[in-house]
Amino acid sequence: MKDLDPEVEQAVDAICALGCDVVAAYIESLRQRQQRPEYRLLNETQRSSLLRELQSIMSVYDSKNP
């Protein structure tokens, strides 16, 4: 993970451990600015970073499963 805040990295790890379907749901929640326990303590900048990181991770899976 590229230069992420430790809090963001921790949230990425927690969310990714839940599986692809859940990650996709969290991406949508972040887009809609909804609160979730895994990232409720992150500020707006950190949430944007989290969203970008999750989208980047999922793009790898999406490219393997067209």
N, C-alpha and C positions, 0 to 999 in steps of 0.2 A: 504494500500500500504506500502510495507516494505522499510523504510528508504530511500525514494527517495528524490532527490533534489527538492525543491519547484517548480523550473522551469519544471522539468520532470513531476511532479505530475499535474501541471497545463496543460501541453500538453496532458497527458493521459486523463484528464477530458474532455478537449475540443474535442479530437478525439473520445472518447467513446460516447459522446453525439450525434455524427453523425450517430450511428447505426453500426450493425455488418458488413454489406457489405462494408461500408466505412473504418472501422477498418481493415478489411482484405486487402483493397487496400493500406492503409497506411503502414501496415506491409510489403507488397511487395515493396513499395517505399523506406522504410528504408533499406530493404535488398539490394536494388539496389543503395543505397546512393543518392537518388533523394531528392531535396529540396521541402518542403511544408511549407506554412505559419505557421502552428501550431507548428512546431519545428525548424524553420529556425534559431532561436537564440541559440539553444543548441549546445554545442561542441560535438565532436565525442564520448567521454565517456558518455555524457548524452544521446546521440542518441542511443547508444548501450543499455543503461539502459531502455530507452523508448521502444525499440524493444522487449527486454526481458519481460517487464511488459505487453505490448500489447499481446504478444504471450501467456503469462500466463493467462491473462484474457480470451482470445479467446479459450484457451484449455478447459476451463470450459464449454463454449457453444458447442464446438466441441464434448465433451464427452457426452453431453445431446442429441445431434442430430447426431448420427453416419451415 
